[in-house]
């Protein structure tokens, strides 16, 4: 197993031998994340629109090179054609940062937005809504604010996340309040 690599240009990276490519990936994915790619500074994901974050997640889930390059272009503001000129070490410092940020968003969503489903909701088939993914959040906020889901997509991801979290906490407080009233009157 190698522990050092030649710092080739990204444009050459996909043309190296497959076994060498795997060795490179072991080294490159271990690099410390950095929010810079040469002169380009990363945009915070929470400052991107909800639809941009959704696109980036989709591109990462697909894992194809073109989608990953589109994600890097969107976050770092560097044209795809120019990305190939960067050295792999610089590119992967930035790529690892983006990967870590996506993982952080997923952890935050899991921690703050998910909750236990009651047996009534399970029996009613609430899991059928899972196939709609982000559309569930878009529709809920669109209804709440009297706008279309397309308008919500244009909002910053950070705002959408905060509103969803607020709505979840508010529903929990409301439920607890009703339970206290029920106990006091019962």
C-alpha positions in Angstrom: 0.0 0.0 0.0 1.3 3.4 -0.9 1.4 6.4 1.4 2.7 9.0 -1.0 1.4 10.0 -4.4 2.5 12.1 -7.3 0.4 15.3 -7.2 -0.9 15.1 -10.7 -3.5 17.4 -12.3 -7.1 16.4 -11.8 -7.5 16.1 -15.6 -5.0 13.1 -15.5 -6.6 11.5 -12.5 -9.3 9.5 -14.3 -6.7 8.2 -16.8 -4.4 6.5 -14.3 -4.3 2.7 -13.9 -7.3 1.4 -11.9 -5.1 -0.2 -9.1 -3.1 3.0 -8.8 -6.4 5.0 -8.7 -7.5 3.0 -5.7 -4.2 3.7 -3.9 -4.6 7.4 -4.7 -8.1 7.4 -3.3 -6.9 5.9 0.0 -4.5 8.8 0.4 -6.6 11.6 -1.0 -9.7 10.8 1.0 -7.6 11.0 4.2 -6.6 14.6 3.5 -7.7 17.3 5.9 -10.8 19.1 4.6 -10.3 22.7 3.6 -12.9 25.2 2.4 -10.6 26.5 -0.4 -9.7 25.4 -3.9 -6.8 27.5 -5.0 -8.1 31.0 -5.0 -11.7 30.0 -4.7 -13.4 30.0 -1.2 -16.3 27.6 -0.6 -19.8 29.0 -0.1 -21.4 27.8 3.1 -24.0 25.2 2.2 -26.5 26.8 4.5 -26.2 30.0 2.4 -27.1 28.1 -0.8 -30.7 27.7 -1.9 -32.6 24.7 -0.8 -32.7 23.4 -4.4 -28.9 23.8 -4.8 -28.3 21.7 -1.7 -30.7 19.1 -3.0 -28.9 19.0 -6.4 -25.5 18.6 -4.7 -26.8 15.8 -2.5 -28.2 14.1 -5.6 -24.9 14.4 -7.5 -23.0 13.0 -4.5 -25.5 10.1 -4.2 -25.1 9.3 -7.9 -21.3 9.4 -7.5 -20.6 10.1 -11.2 -17.7 12.3 -12.0 -19.7 14.9 -14.0 -22.1 15.4 -11.1 -19.3 15.8 -8.5 -17.6 18.4 -10.7 -20.9 20.3 -11.0 -21.2 20.2 -7.2 -17.6 21.6 -6.9 -18.4 24.3 -9.5 -21.5 25.3 -7.6 -19.9 25.5 -4.2 -16.5 26.9 -5.1 -17.5 29.1 -8.0 -14.9 27.6 -10.3 -15.8 26.6 -13.8 -15.7 22.9 -14.5 -13.2 23.4 -17.3 -10.8 25.0 -14.8 -11.2 22.2 -12.2 -9.1 19.8 -14.3 -6.1 22.2 -13.9 -5.9 21.8 -10.2 -3.6 19.3 -8.6 -5.4 16.3 -7.0 -4.2 17.2 -3.5 -5.7 20.7 -3.6 -8.9 19.4 -5.2 -9.3 16.7 -2.6 -8.7 19.0 0.3 -11.7 21.0 -1.0 -13.7 17.8 -2.0 -13.3 16.4 1.5 -14.5 19.7 3.0 -17.7 19.5 0.9 -18.2 15.8 1.8 -17.8 16.6 5.5 -20.3 19.6 5.2 -22.9 17.3 3.5 -22.4 14.8 6.3 -22.8 17.5 8.9 -26.1 18.7 7.3 -27.4 15.1 7.3 -26.5 14.7 11.0 -28.2 18.0 11.9 -31.3 17.0 10.0 -31.3 13.6 11.7 -30.8 15.1 15.1 -33.2 18.0 14.9 -35.9 17.1 12.3 -36.6 13.4 12.7 -38.7 12.1 15.5 -40.6 9.1 16.7 -43.7 8.3 14.7 -46.8 7.3 16.6 -48.5 4.0 15.9 -51.5 5.8 14.5 -49.3 7.5 11.8 -47.6 4.2 11.1 -50.9 2.5 10.7 -52.2 5.3 8.4 -49.2 4.6 6.1 -47.1 7.8 6.7 -44.1 5.9 5.3 -45.6 6.2 1.8 -44.7 9.9 1.9 -41.0 9.0 2.1 -40.8 8.5 -1.6 -41.4 12.3 -2.1 -38.2 13.2 -0.1 -37.6 16.9 -0.1 -41.0 17.7 -1.6 -42.6 17.0 1.8 -40.7 19.9 3.3 -41.4 22.1 0.3 -45.1 21.5 0.4 -45.4 21.9 4.2 -43.6 25.3 4.1 -45.5 26.4 0.9 -48.8 25.7 2.6 -47.7 27.4 5.8 -46.7 30.6 3.9 -49.3 30.6 1.1 -46.8 30.2 -1.7 -45.7 27.6 -4.2 -43.1 24.9 -3.4 -41.0 26.4 -6.2 -40.7 29.6 -4.3 -39.6 27.7 -1.2 -36.9 26.0 -3.2 -35.3 29.4 -3.8 -35.0 30.1 0.0 -31.6 29.6 1.7 -31.2 26.1 3.0 -30.4 27.5 6.4 -33.8 29.2 6.5 -35.7 26.2 5.4 -33.9 24.0 8.0 -34.6 26.5 10.7 -38.3 26.8 9.9 -38.7 23.0 9.7 -37.0 22.7 13.1 -39.1 25.4 14.6 -42.3 23.7 13.3 -41.2 20.4 14.8 -40.5 21.9 18.2 -43.7 23.9 18.1 -45.8 20.8 17.4 -44.0 19.0 20.3 -44.8 21.9 22.7 -48.4 22.0 21.4 -48.8 18.2 21.9 -47.3 18.4 25.4 -49.5 21.4 26.3 -52.6 19.5 25.2 -51.5 16.5 27.3 -51.1 18.7 30.4 -54.5 20.2 29.9 -56.0 16.7 29.4 -54.4 15.5 32.6 -55.5 18.5 34.6 -59.1 18.2 33.3 -59.3 14.4 33.6 
